[in-house]
C-alpha cells in the first residue's frame, strides 16, 4: 500500500498542462484501467470482510454497514460493492477481466444479471452453458460500448424463457425520493418498459408544449420542469386519492409579517416535510393557493383556525332548504332559490339596527382582533412570529371591552364546517333572501328559527 500511496502522490503533482493531447488521452486511459483494478481489489476485500464477519470487530453488523459508517461510502455504493463480491464468485471470467482492469464496476453490474438464482435455474433447465455466455459477454464488453452490453444481456434474458409468463410490472418499478438538508430532492428509480414509456410520453408532451424560441434550458432542466408541472396538474385537478379525509396539498407555514414583507426572508417558512423556505419562495407558492389564518395564544394553543369556505357548504344548504322552505324573516316569503344561507351573529344593538340580512358570519362575531395573524400557502397554516425569547406573539385586546354573551346557537348541534374556528351547525344557518325587499329590510329573526324549531 505504501508504493500505491507514493504513486498516487506522484500523480497528484503531475502538471497536466504540459502534456500534449495524445499523451493526455493515454494518461486518461491508464487511469481508467487503474481505477477499475482498484475497484476490483476493493470488491475482493469487501467480500472477505462479508464472509468472515470482520465488520463486527468495529461494531458493525455487516460489511455494507461498515462501509457506510466507517468508510463514509453511500448506501447504494456500499451495497453494490458487497453484491458484486458475492456474484463474482459465480462468474470467474468476469472476475478476471475486472481484476485486469478490462471491465469496470458498471459493466460487472450488467453481466451479473445472468447469474441470479432464477436465471441460473432457467439456464440449467434449457441446457445453456452459462460459462460460454459469460465469456461472450466479457468479450463484447471489452470491445463494444456499455449500451451494446446492456442490449446483449437483455436479449439473452428475454430468450432464456420465451414461453414463460410476463413479469409483474409492479415488481420492476421502484422510485426513491431523498430530501437533502437544504430542501432539494434527489430522485432515483427504475421503471418497467410500459410504465417508463407512459412517464416519458407525459413528460415529453409537457416539455415540448412549454418550449419557446429562445428557451435556454437544457434537456434535463426541461424534463425536471415537466415533472413538476405534471405534479401541479394532478394536484390542481383534485382527483388524487384523499388522504385521511383531506385532499393532497402542499403545506407551507409562514408568519404574516414575512408573508406581506417584500423582502426575501430566508428560512421564514416551513413545509409539511420540515423544509425551510424563504419568504419569497413561499409568496410564490401562495400566489395560487388557499390561505388559512391560524391564531395562537401566548402558550401556543390555537384560538382560531380560519376557514376554507366563505359560504355554507352544500350539505348544510340542503338541510336548511328542507327545514325553512323560504326566507325566514318576518313578512318575507321569497322562495328558497332566491335565498342564501346566513350565519347570524349574537343579537347586539348595532346588529339589530342594521337588520339581520346584513349580518356578519360567526368568524366576524369573534371578539378578538390579533396583532399578528397567520397566512398559509396551498392550504398552509402559519403561526405568528415568536418573540425574541421564543414565545409566540399574543393577540391584542378585543375591539370592545365587553364581548357579547354566548347564545344558544353556540351549544352542540349538528356537524357542519368550521368558519373562523367555530363549528357551523344546522341551527347556525338561516335561509334568507338578498335583503333588498321591504319585508327583509330589518327586524330580528323569529326565535323559532333561531332555535332550529320548524
N, C-alpha and C positions, 0 to 999 in steps of 0.2 A: 504493500500500500504506500510505502514511502516513495518508491520510484514513480508510482502513479501520481502522487501529490506533486512531486517535482516536475513531472511532465505537464501537469495542469498549470502549475505556476509559470512555466516557460511559455505556455500558450497564452496566458493572460497578459504577458509583457510583449507579445509579438505585435509589431507595428503593421497593421493590415494595409495601411495606405501605401506602403512601399511595394506591395506585391502587385505584379501585373494581373490582368484579368484572367489569363489562363491559370496561373498559379493560385489565384484566389478561389477559382472554382474547384481546382483539385484539392485545395485545403479544405473547402466545404465538404467535398465528397468524403474525405478521410475522417472528418469529424463526425459525419453521419454514421459511418461504419463503426467508429469508436463508441458512439453513443448507443448503438444497437448492442455492441458487445458488453458494455457496462450494464445495460438494462437486462441482458440475459444473465449476467452474473448476479445481479440483484434478485432476479426471479428464482434462480437456483438456490441462493442463500435463504430467501424467504420461504421456499418450500421446505428446507431442512428445519427452519425455526417452527414451521407449522406442524411438521411430523413429530418432532421431538418435544413440542410444547415448551420450548425455551422461553417464550414470552412471559410465562408465569413467574420467572425469576425477577422480572421488573414489575410484577403486579398486574400484568395484562392477561386477559383471558385467552387470547389467540394472537396470531401473527398480524391479522388485519387491525385489531385494536392497538397493538404495539406500534405499528407503522403510523397510525393516526395520532396517537398520543405522544410518542417519543420521537419519531422521525418527522412529525408535523406534515404528513402526507394527507391529501384529501381522501375522504372515504371512498370515492369512486376509484381513484388510482390505487389505493391500498387493496381494495377488493380485486381489482384486475390483476395486480401482481401475484396475489395468492392464488387466484383461479388459474392463471397461466401456468404457475408452477405445478399445479395438480394435473392439468390436461397434457402438459408436455411429456409426462411420463408415458402417455399413450401414443405420442407422436414423435418417435425418435428422429425421423428425418427433419421435421420442423425444428426440433431442439438443436440439432447440429447446425442447421442454417442460421438459427438465432444466435448461437454461440459464436459463429464465424462472422457475424455482422452482416450476413446477406439479407436477412429478414429483420424487420422491426417489430415492436410490440403491437402495432396496429394490424400488421399482416398476420401475426400469430393469433390474434383475437378472431380474425375471419376464418382461418383454417381450423381453428379449434371447434367450430360448429359441427364438423363432420365426426367429432369424437364424443358427442353427447351420448348417454346411455341409450336413448331411443333410436338414434341414427345408427349406432353400432349394432343394435339388435336387428334392425331392418336390413342392414348390410349383410349380417350373418345369415339371415333367413333367405336372402336372394343370392347368396354365394358370391358377394362382391369382395374383392381384395382391397381392403381399406388402405393397406400399405402402399399399393400401387397408385391409388387415388391420391394419397398424401404426397407421394413423390412427384406426380404430375403437377399438383398444385404448387409445390415448392419451386419447381422449375418455372412455372408461369409467373409466380411472384417475383422471382429473381430477374425476369426479363420484361414482363409487362407492367402496366400501371396498377394502382390499387383498385381502381374501378374494374379492370379486367378480372382481377382475382375475386372481387365480390360477385360479379356476374357468373363466374365459373362455379363458385361454391353454391350459389343459389340454384343454378341449373342442375347440379348434382343432387342437391337435396330434393328438388322438385321431381326428378326422375327416380329417386330412391323408392318412392311408394306412389306411383302414378294412380293406382286404383284406390288408394286409401281415402278416408274422409277428409274433407277440408278442415283445417284447424279452426277452432273457435276464434273469431277476430278479436273478441274482448281479451283473450289471453296474450295477444300481440300488441296491445296498447298500454302505454304507460307514460305518464306525464308527471314531472316533478317541478314544483314551484318553490324556489328558495328566495326568501326575503333577506336582504343584507341590512346591516345596521343603519346605512344611510337612506333606507327606504326603497332602494331599487330592487328589482327582481331579476332572477335568472331562471330561464325555462329550459328544462332538459326533458327529452321524451322520445318515444318511438311509437309509430302508428303502423297498422297493417296496411295492405295495398289499397283497399277500398276506402278505409277511413282517412288515410293520408290524401287520397285523391279528392275526397269531399272537402277537407280542410283547405287544400291547395286551391281548389276551384273557387271557394268562397273568398279566400284572401286575395286571389288574383283579380277577382271581379271588383272588389273594393279598392285595391291598389290602382287598377287601371282607371277606374272612374275618377279617382282623386288626383290623377297625374295631369299637370298642365304643361304649357310650352316651356316655361323657364324653371321647371322643377329641378332643383339641385340635389335632391335626396338620393342616397344610394339605394340599391335594390333591397338591402337588409332594412334600411330605415323605412322604406315604403311598406314592406311586409309587416314590420312592427306597428306602424300606424294603422294598417289594415286590421291587424289583430285587435287592437284597442277599439277601433270603430265597430268591429263585429260584436265585441262585448257591449259597447254603448247601445247598439241597435237592439240586442237581445234584452238588455235591462229596460230600455225605454218602451219596448213592445208590451211589457207586463205579462208575458206568457210563460215565464220561467216558473219552476215549481216553488210553491210557497214554503218558506222555512219558518216553522213554529208560529203560524198564523200571520206572518209578515212577509211581504214581497221582498226579494233580494234587493238590497240597495247599499250603496257606499255611504259610510258614516264619517263625517269629519266634525270634530268638536273644536270650537273656537270662541274666544271671548268677544263680546260685542264691540269693544273698543278696537280690537285688531281687525274685526270684520269691516268696519267702516273707515278705518285709517288707511289712507292710500299707500303707506309705507310697505316695504317688502315684509318686514316682521318675520325673520327666520325662526322656525321652531314654535310658531304661535298656535298651531292646531295639532290635534291628534286624531288619527283614523281609528277605525274599529279594530285593526290589527296591531295598534300601538305605534304606528309610524308617525314621526313628527313631520309636519308640513309647514311651509312658510305661509304667512297670511296672504301673500299674493297668489300662491297656488290654490289656497282654499277659496279665495274670492272667485278665481277662475272656475273652480269646481262648483261653486254655489250659484253661478250665473243662470243655470237652468235646473236648479234643484229646489226641493221643498225646504223651507226654513222653519225650524221649530224652536221656540223660545223655552228656556229652562231656567227657572228662578230657584236659587238655593238660599237657605238661611245661614246664619253665621256658623252653624255646625256642619254645613254641607248637606243638609237634608233638603229634598226638593219641595218647594212651595207651590210651583205652577209648572206644568209640563207642556203648556200650549196646546195647540190642536192643529190637525191637518186639513180640516174642512171648515168652511165658513157657515154653511147651511146645514140643516138637519139631514141626515142620511136617508136614503130611500126606504129602508125598512121601518124607520120611525114615521115617515110621511104616510105610508100605507096604513099604519095603525091609527094615526091621528085622523086621517080622512074617514076611516071606518067609524071612529068614535064621534067626530064632530059633524060630519056631513056637509057643513057650510061654515061661513065665517061666524065665530062665536061672539063677536061684540054685539052689544045691545042694539037691536033695531036693524041689524045688517043681515041679509040673507044671501050674500054673494055665494055662488056655487063654489065647490071645492077646487075646480080647475082655475078659478081666478085667484086662489089664495096661496099664500106662503105660510110656512110654519114660523112662529115667533117663539123666542125663548124669553119669557117675561122676567124682568128683574124684580127685586124686592120693592114693594109699593112705597117709595119715598114721595115727598111732596112735589119735588121737581118732576118726578116721573109721571104722576097723575095729572099734573098741569099740562104736560106736553102731549098726553094721550098715549094709550098703550101701543098703538101701531108703530110708534116711533121708538119703541124701547130697544135698549141695548141687549146683547146676549149675555149669558152668565159669565163669560170671561171678563166683560167690561164691568160687571157688577162687583167684582172683587175690589176690595178697598185699599189695596196696596199699589204703589207706583214705584218700581225699583229704580235705583240709580244706575244699575248695570244690568241690562237684560242679556239674553243669550240668543245666538243665532246658530243655525245648523245648515250644513250643506248635504244634499242628497238625503233628505230626511235626517239630517245630523242634529245633534243636540250639543249645546255649548254652555259650560259653566261660566260664571262671571270671573273677572280677573281676581286672583288671590292678592291678599295684602303682602307686604314685604316679609312678614313673619310666616307666610304660608297659609293663613286663614282666608277663606273666601270672603268677598265683599258682601256686607249685609245690605239688604234693601232699605230704602229710605222710609220715612214715616208715611202714613196714609195721607191721601189728599184731604180727607175730612177726619177730624179728631173723633167723630162719633160714627162708627160704621153701622149700617142698618142691621137690625137683628135678623137672624135666620128665619125663614118662612117654612111652612110645612112642606114646600117643594124640595127642601134640602134633605128630607128623610129618604131612607132607602126606597127604591122603586124599581121599575123595570129597567133592564140594562139598555144603554144606548152608546153614544160616542162621548168623547171627553173633551169638550171645548174649554179652554182656559184651565185645565186641570180638574174640572168638575164633571161628574158623570151626568150625561143628559138622559133623562128618563122620559117615559111616555107622558107623565104628568107635567114635565117641564115644557112640552111643546104644545102650542095652541094654533089652530087654524084661523088665519086672518087674511083679509084681502089687502090691497095696496094702501088703504087708508085715505084715499082721495075722495071717497064718497062721504056724504054728510053723516050717516049713522056711525061710521067708524072714526070720525074725526076726534073723538075724545071719549072719556068715560072709562071706568075701570072694567076689567074682565069680570064676568059673572063668577061668583065664588064657586058655583057648582062645577065650572070648567077648570078653575084653578086647582080644585081638589081632585080633578080627574074623574068626577062623577058625571054620568050622562044626564 
